[in-house]
Amino acid sequence: MLDLWVFVDEPSTTSFPSFPPLVLQTGIAITPISRRTWNSRGWTSIEKKGGTGWGERVRSEIQKDSSVRVHWVGLPVPSEELFNLKKKEAVSVHLYLDQLPKDSEDLPWESLDSVRVPSFFFRHRLRRIFPEKKNRILLVHPVPRPCYSRWDRDGHKRRTQLRHAWGCSEKRVLLVERDDLQKREIRFLKKITEEISTTRKDAVTLWIPNEGRGKSEPENRNDRRLAADWLLTGGTLRRSLCPLHVEALACGTPVLTTDTGDHGEWIRHGYSGLLLETEHWRSELKMYLQRLAEAPRLTRDLGVNGRRLYETYLRTGEDSR
């Protein structure tokens, strides 16, 4: 049976998604501009493709195999094309969502065999929105590809190399991955890291990817998290942060995140990071950063706990249900 993965948005070529958990899957991936294959270590081939509609590209792949599962990743979902595909071909279609549909947006249930989400919160929320479809809304945990941990020998060596190349060997690094950061929030983050640095021998520096750090900045997400001391995330509850967080936990990097949506799902119960009250995240972030900078052992404890969560639950995906 052929597993065909259709990505609405173009995945990174230097990083590998943890949701859907491709590391546990096989098949072919088609994206807006490419056709890809992979193994447990990441992408193995990326051919430039595109120029035709999704329906035509999917049908061209289906013709190569008599039995096919289509895994549609992301929104929007082309309702008419999927309906025609189900009508003409013997395929099953599974939708993967790491963001909640808008309130007025329905899903083409007549064409879907299941909808799969990366968190308990998303599953609960969608089952409340579509109660009659609850048996088709399933939880599938994100699974990162195998990666270094900063707490083992090889990971420590890799981390040292990355930090030296980036010029932050003697600094504590707060990595920020938020697409919705406003200029005033960036100014605030720079201000508090500078304030903490003036009171401590070892400086705390802010790292926002692609913000003019030069060629030495790691492009791979795992390398960025391995090099950083802490990861800060946040944003709307409509977007799942579980995939980002489990990748950080696998590297042994503590997460600081706002307590909304599914953001705290692997953080709250695993003692692998710190939750910030959404309305007061600025004051709480400043307080926690000062505490983390003063107590390196706390960073280590949080990071080790995160790595153990990965090794216990998130390496195989067997906890999914």
C-alpha positions in Angstrom: 0.0 0.0 0.0 1.3 3.5 -0.9 1.1 6.2 1.7 0.9 9.6 0.0 1.6 12.7 2.1 0.3 16.0 0.8 1.7 19.1 2.4 -0.4 22.3 1.9 2.6 24.4 3.0 6.2 23.8 1.9 8.2 22.1 4.7 11.7 23.2 5.5 14.4 21.5 3.6 16.9 21.7 6.5 14.5 20.5 9.3 12.1 17.5 9.5 8.5 17.7 10.8 7.6 15.9 14.0 3.9 16.2 13.1 2.8 14.3 11.2 5.2 11.8 12.7 6.9 10.9 9.4 9.8 9.4 11.3 7.5 6.4 11.9 6.1 6.3 8.4 7.0 5.5 4.8 5.7 6.7 1.5 6.0 9.8 -0.8 5.5 13.4 0.1 4.3 16.0 -2.4 4.4 19.7 -1.5 3.6 22.9 -3.4 6.9 22.8 -5.3 8.5 19.4 -4.6 8.2 15.6 -4.4 10.1 14.1 -1.5 11.2 10.8 0.1 12.7 10.3 3.6 14.0 7.8 6.1 14.4 7.9 9.9 17.1 10.5 9.7 15.2 13.0 7.5 14.7 13.9 3.9 16.6 11.7 1.5 15.6 13.3 -1.8 13.8 16.5 -2.9 12.8 16.9 -6.5 11.4 20.2 -7.7 7.8 19.7 -8.9 4.6 21.7 -9.2 2.8 23.7 -11.8 -0.3 21.6 -11.7 -3.3 21.3 -9.4 -3.3 19.1 -6.3 -5.9 16.7 -7.8 -3.8 16.0 -10.9 -0.6 15.5 -8.9 -2.3 13.2 -6.4 -3.9 11.1 -9.3 -0.5 10.8 -11.0 0.9 9.2 -7.9 -2.1 7.0 -7.3 -1.9 5.5 -10.7 1.4 3.9 -9.7 -0.2 1.8 -6.9 -3.6 0.0 -6.7 -4.1 0.7 -3.0 -3.4 4.2 -1.5 -3.8 6.1 1.7 -3.8 9.9 1.2 -2.6 11.9 4.2 -3.6 15.5 3.8 -1.5 17.9 6.0 -2.8 21.3 6.8 -5.5 23.8 5.7 -7.2 24.6 3.4 -8.7 21.3 2.2 -9.9 21.2 -1.4 -13.3 19.7 -0.7 -14.3 19.2 -4.4 -11.0 17.6 -5.4 -11.0 15.2 -2.5 -14.6 14.3 -3.1 -13.9 13.5 -6.7 -10.8 11.6 -5.7 -12.8 9.4 -3.3 -15.5 8.9 -5.8 -13.2 7.7 -8.6 -10.4 6.0 -6.8 -10.1 3.4 -4.0 -8.4 5.6 -1.5 -8.7 6.5 2.1 -8.1 10.1 3.2 -6.8 11.3 6.5 -6.4 14.9 7.5 -3.7 16.1 9.8 -4.2 19.5 11.6 -1.9 21.4 13.8 -4.1 24.5 13.7 -7.8 24.7 14.5 -10.2 25.7 11.7 -11.8 29.1 11.9 -15.2 29.2 13.5 -17.0 29.5 10.2 -14.9 26.8 8.5 -16.3 23.4 8.1 -14.3 20.3 7.1 -15.2 18.0 4.1 -16.3 15.1 6.3 -17.9 13.2 3.4 -14.3 12.8 2.0 -12.4 12.2 5.2 -11.8 8.8 7.0 -10.3 10.6 10.0 -8.9 13.8 11.3 -5.7 13.5 13.3 -4.4 16.1 15.7 -1.2 16.4 17.9 -2.6 17.1 21.3 -5.3 16.2 23.8 -6.5 19.8 23.8 -7.0 19.8 20.0 -8.8 16.5 20.1 -11.1 17.8 22.9 -11.8 21.1 21.1 -12.6 19.5 17.7 -14.9 16.9 19.3 -16.8 19.8 20.9 -17.1 21.6 17.6 -18.0 18.4 15.6 -19.6 16.1 18.3 -21.3 13.8 15.7 -17.8 13.1 14.2 -15.9 12.5 17.4 -15.0 8.9 16.6 -13.1 10.1 13.6 -11.1 12.7 15.5 -8.0 11.0 16.7 -4.9 11.9 18.7 -1.5 11.2 17.1 1.4 12.5 19.1 4.3 14.3 17.4 7.5 12.2 17.1 10.8 14.0 16.5 13.5 12.3 14.4 16.4 11.0 16.4 18.6 13.8 17.7 21.4 14.7 20.0 20.7 15.5 23.6 22.8 18.3 25.2 23.1 16.0 28.3 25.0 13.2 26.6 28.6 13.1 25.4 28.0 13.4 21.6 25.3 16.0 22.1 27.6 18.1 24.4 30.3 18.0 21.8 27.9 19.1 19.0 26.5 21.8 21.2 29.9 23.2 22.0 30.8 23.3 18.3 27.5 25.1 17.4 27.9 27.7 20.2 31.5 28.4 19.3 30.6 28.9 15.6 27.8 31.2 16.5 29.9 33.1 19.0 27.9 32.5 22.2 30.2 30.1 24.1 30.2 32.2 27.2 26.6 33.3 27.1 23.2 31.9 28.1 20.9 31.9 25.1 17.1 32.5 25.0 15.9 31.2 21.7 12.6 32.7 20.6 10.3 30.9 18.1 7.2 33.0 17.7 5.8 34.0 14.3 3.5 36.6 15.8 6.1 38.7 17.7 5.4 42.4 17.6 8.2 45.0 17.5 7.3 46.1 21.0 7.6 42.6 22.3 11.1 42.2 20.6 12.1 45.4 22.3 10.9 44.1 25.7 12.8 40.8 25.3 16.0 42.6 24.4 15.6 44.9 27.3 15.1 42.2 30.0 18.0 40.1 28.7 20.2 43.2 28.8 19.1 44.0 32.3 19.8 40.5 33.5 23.2 40.5 31.8 24.2 43.7 33.7 23.8 42.0 37.0 25.5 38.7 36.1 29.0 37.6 35.0 27.6 35.3 32.3 25.5 37.3 29.9 22.0 36.3 28.7 21.5 36.9 25.0 18.4 36.9 22.9 18.3 34.7 19.7 15.5 35.3 17.2 16.2 33.2 14.1 16.9 35.0 10.8 17.4 38.3 12.7 20.7 39.3 11.1 22.9 36.8 13.0 24.9 35.9 9.9 26.0 32.6 8.2 27.1 31.0 11.4 23.5 30.7 12.6 22.3 27.0 12.5 19.5 26.6 9.9 18.4 23.2 11.3 15.8 23.6 14.1 17.3 20.8 16.2 20.7 22.5 16.0 19.2 25.8 17.1 17.6 24.2 20.1 20.7 22.2 21.0 22.8 25.4 21.0 20.3 27.4 23.0 19.8 27.2 26.8 16.0 27.8 26.8 13.3 28.0 24.2 10.5 30.7 24.4 7.2 30.1 22.5 3.7 31.5 22.6 0.9 32.7 20.4 -2.7 31.9 19.7 -4.4 28.8 21.0 -5.5 28.0 17.5 -2.0 26.8 16.7 -0.6 23.7 18.3 2.8 24.1 19.8 3.2 20.5 20.8 5.3 19.6 17.7 7.7 22.5 18.5 7.9 21.6 22.1 8.6 17.9 21.8 11.5 18.7 19.4 13.0 20.9 22.2 12.4 18.3 24.8 14.1 15.7 22.7 17.2 17.9 22.7 17.0 18.4 26.4 16.2 22.1 26.1 13.7 23.6 28.7 10.6 25.3 27.3 9.1 28.6 28.5 5.6 29.1 27.1 2.3 30.8 27.6 -0.4 28.8 29.4 -3.0 28.7 26.7 -4.3 26.1 24.2 -2.1 23.0 24.2 1.1 24.9 24.8 1.6 23.5 28.3 0.6 19.9 27.5 4.1 18.4 27.7 5.4 21.1 30.0 3.0 21.1 32.9 3.0 17.4 33.7 6.6 16.6 32.8 8.3 19.4 34.7 10.3 20.0 31.5 9.8 23.8 31.4 7.9 26.7 32.9 4.5 28.1 32.1 3.8 31.8 31.8 0.4 33.2 32.7 -0.8 34.6 29.4 -1.9 38.0 30.7 1.3 38.5 32.7 3.8 36.7 30.6 6.3 39.7 30.5 6.7 40.0 34.3 6.7 36.2 34.7 9.3 35.7 32.0 11.6 38.3 33.6 11.3 36.6 37.0 11.9 33.1 35.6 14.8 34.1 33.5 16.5 35.7 36.5 15.9 32.5 38.4 17.2 30.2 35.7 20.3 32.4 35.2 21.0 32.2 38.9 20.4 28.4 39.2 22.0 26.4 36.4 21.0 23.2 38.2 17.3 24.1 37.5 18.0 24.3 33.8 19.6 21.0 33.9 16.8 19.3 35.8 14.2 20.7 33.4 16.2 19.6 30.4 16.9 16.1 31.7 13.2 15.7 32.5 12.3 16.7 28.9 14.7 14.2 27.4 13.3 11.5 29.6 9.8 12.3 28.4 11.0 11.9 24.8 12.7 8.6 25.5 9.7 7.3 27.4 6.8 8.4 25.2 7.8 10.4 22.2 10.4 8.3 20.5 8.0 5.6 19.4 4.6 7.3 19.4 3.2 4.2 21.3 1.4 6.6 23.7 -0.9 7.9 20.9 -4.5 7.0 21.1 
